[in-house]
Amino acid sequence: MAVIGGGPAGLFTALLLKRYGVADHAVVWERNRWETAGFGVIIPAESLGLLRGAVPHLADSVALHMARWEKTSVGRSGELTTLAATPPMAAIARSTLNGLLWEACDAEGVVLREREAPKLPALSSSYDLVVCADGAGSLADRAGFTATVREVGPPYTWLGLDQAVDMLTFLAESTSDGCYMAHTYPFSDSASTFLVEGKRALTPADLSALFGLPVHPEPDREKFGWRKFRERVVRPWSRSNIVLVGDSAHTTHYSIGSGTHLAFEDASTLVESLAAADSLPRALSLYEETRRPVIERFQGLGRVSAAWFSQVDDVFDLPLSRFAASLLTRGGRFGNHRSHE
Ligand SMILES: Cc1cc2nc3c(=O)[nH]c(=O)nc-3n(C[C@H](O)[C@H](O)[C@H](O)COP(=O)(O)OP(=O)(O)OC[C@H]3O[C@@H](n4cnc5c(N)ncnc54)[C@H](O)[C@@H]3O)c2cc1C
């Protein structure tokens, strides 16, 4: 079986395929193994449970590298409030997570190729199954799959901070262009992700001055920029012997902190479906029937959450406690879904 992409979706799929004997031979192509894009990601407790159930030693290593917290803070123009009753959360450096998954695949006998994957038609004719786990710019888009992409939420930029903040903290600052909102959380004992939303493409220096913290872009400065989140919907997720998992199949607004978890769940459901069904078409249908309702629910939550951040100016002047409550209850019941990032 061939897997395009060595991110969370591809590596976890390949690992499970080999570990549970669903594939005798599994190959992953990853063209950019050492890319550090995006600092750290929030991983909910369910993800660790999923990893632990399937590959306990991997869950132990991931847990060792995580930063954890149990409260969330909301700050605005120098005032701060901390809410005690949020579900426990944790985050990990994206490069560390992918590195641990890579090592686990290697130990399990997955063949790992650090280069661009061959073209889809070539893979499709040489392998029993091709798993597209190549993220939001998937090769599947040029191979007959139909993707609908739309921008959701405000423009954002992804920065880092060389200190660990205490917990997930939202910081709102007023400017002549409206509110700039930072989502910051620790992902190790010495570093935090610092994602900022706002209307104008301020520089890292402007943002450091605005928030009073020395934030910086990723070390490869060519990547610094502002963008809008692109929600991706693909229908269907398989054709012939090609199937999509993770961001290649769907993206969900980052403010509900779920993309990595959904990628792990896709991998797990796909491998279970392959093991359970008596033919490849039935396995791929079972995978999609099981996962699509879950993904649609998360994409809905993501849209509502993104809309809140787009309209933050409407609630900016509420008393801080009400502003914080509005932020943490956006789109649903308090604590019922993750409120990253
Ligand atoms: C701003 C932002 C913040 C986010 N924060 C969080 C968060 O806190 N928590 C969370 O769970 N999720 C978060 N996400 C989402 C999360 O990053 C993704 O959902 C997750 O990484 C999906 O994993 P994946 O393996 O499907 O795709 P990716 O992580 O994109 O991996 C795809 C891999 O495929 C490789 N690849 C692509 N094409 C080829 C090719 N032709 N040949 C070889 N290799 C190829 C790429 O190099 C890449 O390594 C965030 C996303 C954004 C944009």
The ligand as an SDF file (V2000), in Angstrom:
LIG
                    3D

 53 58  0  0  0  0  0  0  0  0999 V2000
   -3.2810   27.9910   11.4720 C   0  0  0  0  0  0  0  0  0  0  0  0
   -3.5570   26.5350   11.7680 C   0  0  0  0  0  0  0  0  0  0  0  0
   -3.5360   26.0870   13.0870 C   0  0  0  0  0  0  0  0  0  0  0  0
   -3.8110   24.7440   13.3710 C   0  0  0  0  0  0  0  0  0  0  0  0
   -3.7890   24.3410   14.6610 N   0  0  0  0  0  0  0  0  0  0  0  0
   -4.1190   23.0660   14.9510 C   0  0  0  0  0  0  0  0  0  0  0  0
   -4.1470   22.6100   16.2830 C   0  0  0  0  0  0  0  0  0  0  0  0
   -3.8300   23.3470   17.2140 O   0  0  0  0  0  0  0  0  0  0  0  0
   -4.5170   21.3320   16.5170 N   0  0  0  0  0  0  0  0  0  0  0  0
   -4.8230   20.4850   15.5120 C   0  0  0  0  0  0  0  0  0  0  0  0
   -5.1690   19.3270   15.7740 O   0  0  0  0  0  0  0  0  0  0  0  0
   -4.7730   20.8550   14.2490 N   0  0  0  0  0  0  0  0  0  0  0  0
   -4.4350   22.1400   13.9370 C   0  0  0  0  0  0  0  0  0  0  0  0
   -4.3920   22.5290   12.6480 N   0  0  0  0  0  0  0  0  0  0  0  0
   -4.7100   21.5680   11.6060 C   0  0  0  0  0  0  0  0  0  0  0  0
   -3.5980   20.5360   11.4100 C   0  0  0  0  0  0  0  0  0  0  0  0
   -2.3940   21.2040   11.1530 O   0  0  0  0  0  0  0  0  0  0  0  0
   -3.9290   19.6180   10.2450 C   0  0  0  0  0  0  0  0  0  0  0  0
   -5.2830   19.2630   10.2750 O   0  0  0  0  0  0  0  0  0  0  0  0
   -3.0780   18.3380   10.2970 C   0  0  0  0  0  0  0  0  0  0  0  0
   -1.7080   18.6540   10.1870 O   0  0  0  0  0  0  0  0  0  0  0  0
   -3.5140   17.4130    9.1680 C   0  0  0  0  0  0  0  0  0  0  0  0
   -2.6040   16.3730    9.0160 O   0  0  0  0  0  0  0  0  0  0  0  0
   -2.3700   15.7180    7.5880 P   0  0  0  0  0  0  0  0  0  0  0  0
   -1.3830   14.6520    7.8030 O   0  0  0  0  0  0  0  0  0  0  0  0
   -3.6790   15.4150    6.9760 O   0  0  0  0  0  0  0  0  0  0  0  0
   -1.7770   16.8730    6.6680 O   0  0  0  0  0  0  0  0  0  0  0  0
   -0.3890   17.6650    6.7960 P   0  0  0  0  0  0  0  0  0  0  0  0
   -0.0100   17.8570    8.2180 O   0  0  0  0  0  0  0  0  0  0  0  0
   -0.5530   18.8610    5.9260 O   0  0  0  0  0  0  0  0  0  0  0  0
    0.6750   16.6740    6.1480 O   0  0  0  0  0  0  0  0  0  0  0  0
    0.7370   16.4510    4.7730 C   0  0  0  0  0  0  0  0  0  0  0  0
    2.1560   16.0400    4.4170 C   0  0  0  0  0  0  0  0  0  0  0  0
    2.2010   15.6150    3.0500 O   0  0  0  0  0  0  0  0  0  0  0  0
    3.4170   16.0540    2.4700 C   0  0  0  0  0  0  0  0  0  0  0  0
    3.2100   16.0790    1.0190 N   0  0  0  0  0  0  0  0  0  0  0  0
    2.2870   16.8120    0.3310 C   0  0  0  0  0  0  0  0  0  0  0  0
    2.3480   16.5340   -0.9840 N   0  0  0  0  0  0  0  0  0  0  0  0
    3.3380   15.5940   -1.1370 C   0  0  0  0  0  0  0  0  0  0  0  0
    3.8670   14.9130   -2.2700 C   0  0  0  0  0  0  0  0  0  0  0  0
    3.3970   15.1450   -3.5190 N   0  0  0  0  0  0  0  0  0  0  0  0
    4.9010   14.0430   -2.0810 N   0  0  0  0  0  0  0  0  0  0  0  0
    5.3890   13.8050   -0.8270 C   0  0  0  0  0  0  0  0  0  0  0  0
    4.9200   14.4360    0.2790 N   0  0  0  0  0  0  0  0  0  0  0  0
    3.8950   15.3040    0.1280 C   0  0  0  0  0  0  0  0  0  0  0  0
    3.6490   17.4230    3.1120 C   0  0  0  0  0  0  0  0  0  0  0  0
    5.0200   17.7910    3.0510 O   0  0  0  0  0  0  0  0  0  0  0  0
    3.1490   17.1880    4.5370 C   0  0  0  0  0  0  0  0  0  0  0  0
    4.1940   16.7980    5.4000 O   0  0  0  0  0  0  0  0  0  0  0  0
   -4.0920   23.8430   12.3280 C   0  0  0  0  0  0  0  0  0  0  0  0
   -4.0690   24.2750   11.0080 C   0  0  0  0  0  0  0  0  0  0  0  0
   -3.8150   25.6150   10.7200 C   0  0  0  0  0  0  0  0  0  0  0  0
   -3.7940   26.0750    9.2850 C   0  0  0  0  0  0  0  0  0  0  0  0
  1  2  1  0
  2  3  1  0
  2 52  2  0
  3  4  2  0
  4  5  1  0
  4 50  1  0
  5  6  2  0
  6  7  1  0
  6 13  1  0
  7  8  2  0
  7  9  1  0
  9 10  1  0
 10 11  2  0
 10 12  1  0
 12 13  2  0
 13 14  1  0
 14 15  1  0
 14 50  1  0
 15 16  1  0
 16 17  1  0
 16 18  1  0
 18 19  1  0
 18 20  1  0
 20 21  1  0
 20 22  1  0
 22 23  1  0
 23 24  1  0
 24 25  2  0
 24 26  1  0
 24 27  1  0
 27 28  1  0
 28 29  2  0
 28 30  1  0
 28 31  1  0
 31 32  1  0
 32 33  1  0
 33 34  1  0
 33 48  1  0
 34 35  1  0
 35 36  1  0
 35 46  1  0
 36 37  1  0
 36 45  1  0
 37 38  2  0
 38 39  1  0
 39 40  1  0
 39 45  2  0
 40 41  1  0
 40 42  2  0
 42 43  1  0
 43 44  2  0
 44 45  1  0
 46 47  1  0
 46 48  1  0
 48 49  1  0
 50 51  2  0
 51 52  1  0
 52 53  1  0
M  END
$$$$
